[in-house]
Structures are given as C-alpha cells and as structure tokens.
Amino acid sequence: MKSLLHLNLANNNIQNVSGNFLCALPILEVLILFSNQLTEMKQDIFHSNITLREIDLHLNHISYISPSLYDKLLKVPIVRLDGNKLRLQETSFLNSTFTCRCSCQLSKSKCCLLYKAEHLHLDSNAIMRLNEGVFSSLLSLTELYLRKNQIVEVHISAFGYLPNLKILYMDENKVS
C-alpha cells in the first residue's frame, strides 16, 4: 500500500487512528475519515505524511486536537473539521502560536513553512466567539466556513489578517 494516494474510510465505526497505520502510507494525498466515531486527534497521527493535501474529519465527535497536530493540519490545503465538537477557545492552532523550526531564518510571517491551509471547514461545531487575530496564522486561507455554530460575538479584526480570503460563510449563527 506504499503507493496509495487516496484513502476513504468514511462511514465506519473508527474510534482511533494510529500513526503507525499511516506510516505505511508515505505518499498519501487525500485522507477521508468523515462520519466515524473519532473523539480526539493525537500528535503522532500525521508525523510521516508530508504529502497530504486534503484531510476530511467532518461528522465525528472530535473535541480535542493536540496542539502539535495543528501544525500538521494547517500545512494541508483542505481541512474539514465541520460537524465536530470543537470550540475556538480550545483551538490554539488558529492563534499566532507558530514557531519556525526550519532553516529559512525568516520571521513568522515570511517563513517557508507557514500554514498553507486554503479551505478551512469549521461548520457545526461549538464556536461562540471570534477574537481579534484568531485566524492570523492562516495567510493562505481563501475559504472559511463557520456555518451553524453558536457565534454571538465577532471582533472587528477577526478577519483582518486574511489577505486572500474570498469566501466566508457564517450563516445560522447568533450574531447580533
């Protein structure tokens, strides 16, 4: 299975995904795990998969994602986390916590490893507030989906750090 590019395990009863399993798929580009029973994502899960370009984890029960895993997830262009139990207060990956670990010796905003997420799906989670700069690490983001959350408050600069944002969906929230 070392040549596998696309893996679809949707609509199963998967409760845990081991990093050991994914080690056997070194060139995997698309991983689809939607509609399973996942509750958390641990840090070692994607450590060997540097070719991923799409991860679909929607419609699980994920309420926790390891902070070190956020680094990996946001280097993937398409990330679907909608329909889980995430709250932005716990999702520190959206804040400016990125630390450059490469040899480019550039500032965070110019680092060659800066987050590459282009499409981020966070629909149907438990998000209540969008604070200033909450998406500031996502300079490549072009599409952001925040539908059907419980958002009541949006800071005036919540989206101010997204120079490439073209599509924003925030319908069915509680913004007043």
N, C-alpha and C positions, 0 to 999 in steps of 0.2 A: 504493500500500500504506500510505498515511499513516493510514488508518482501521482498520488491522489491530489487533485486541485480543489474539488468541490465536495463537501460532506454535508448531507442533510439528514439530521436526526430529529426532525420536528415531530410533535405529537406522539411522543413516547412517554415513559414514566421515569426518565432520568433524574436522579436526585443529586448526583455529584459527578463532576468531570475531572479526571485526574490529569495532571501534567504529563505523567508517564504515557498515557494513551496518545496524547497529542505529539509527543516526541517522535512517534512513529510516522508522523505526517509532516515532514520538514518543509515541504513546498506548498502546503495547503493555503489557498487564497480565500475561500469562502467557507465559513462555518455557520451552519444553521441549527440552532438548538431551541427554537421557539416552541412554546406550549409544552413544556416539560414540568418537572417539579423542583427545579433549582431554587435554592434559598439564599445562597451566597456564592461569591466567586473568590477563590483563594489566589494568593500571589503567584504561585508557581505554574498556573494553568497554561499560559501562553509563552513561557520563557524561551522556547525554542522555535516558535513560529513567527519569523520576521517577515514572511511574505503575505500575511493576511491582509486583505483589502476590504473584507466585509465580515462582520460578526452580527448575527441576529440572535438576541437573547430575549425577545419580547414574549409576553404572556407566560412568564414564570412567576415565582414568588420571591424574587431577589430583593432583599432589604439591605444587604451589605456587600460592598465590593472592596477588597483590600486596597489601601492607598497605593501600594506599589503596582497593583494591576491597572490602575487608572492610567499610569504612564504608558503601558502597552496598549490599552484600549484606544487612547486618543491619538495614537500613531496610525490607526486604521482609518481609512477614509469614510467608511459607512459603518455606523454603530447604532444598533436598535436595542434600546432598553425599555421601550414602552410597555405598559401593562404589567409593571412590577410594583414593588412597594418602596421605591427609593424616595428619599426626601433630600432636597438640596442642602439642608443644614449638615447632613452627614456625608455628602458627596464632595469631598475636598478636592477632587480632581478638577472641578470647574473653577476653583480659585487659583490664584497665581502661586502654586507651590512647586512649580517645575524647577528642577536643578539640573543644569547642564552637566552631563557626565561624558561628553565626547571630547575630542581633542581640537575642536574648532576654535576654542578660546574666544568666543564671541559672547555678547551679552545674551540674556534670556530671550529678548525679543528678536534676536537675529540668529539664534542657534540653529544649526543644520538639522537637529533632531526635534525641533519644536513640533508640537502636536499638529497632526495632519488631518484630524477629523474634518470632513467636509459636510457630512449629513449626520445629525445627532437627533435621535428619536427618543424623547422622554415623555411621550403622551401617557395618560392614565397611570400616573404614579401618585405620590402623596406630597407634591411640591406645594408650598404655601407662600413663599416669598422669593423674590429675585433681587438680591442685594447688588450694590454697586460693584462692578467688575467681576461678577460671578462667572462670566464667560471669557475673561481676559486672556486666558491661555490658548484660546481656540481661534487663532488668527486666520486659519484656512476655512473656517466654517462658512458654508453658503446656504445651508438649510437647517433650520432649528424648529423642531416640533414639540410643543408644550401643551397640546390639547388635553382637555378632560383631567386637569389636576385640580387643586384646591387653591390656586393662586389668588391671594387677596391684595397683595402689595407688590408693586414693581418700582424699583428705584429708577429715577430719571436716567441714570447712566448704566443701567443693567446691560444694555446692548451697545454701549458706546465704544467698546473695544473690538467690535466685529466689522472690520473694514470690507469684508467680502460677502456679508450676509445679504442674500437675495430673497429668501423665503422664510417667513416667520408665521407659524400658526399657534395662536393662543386661545382659540375658541373654547367655549364651555368651561370657563373658569369662574372665579368670583370677584374679578377685578371691578372696582367701582371708581 
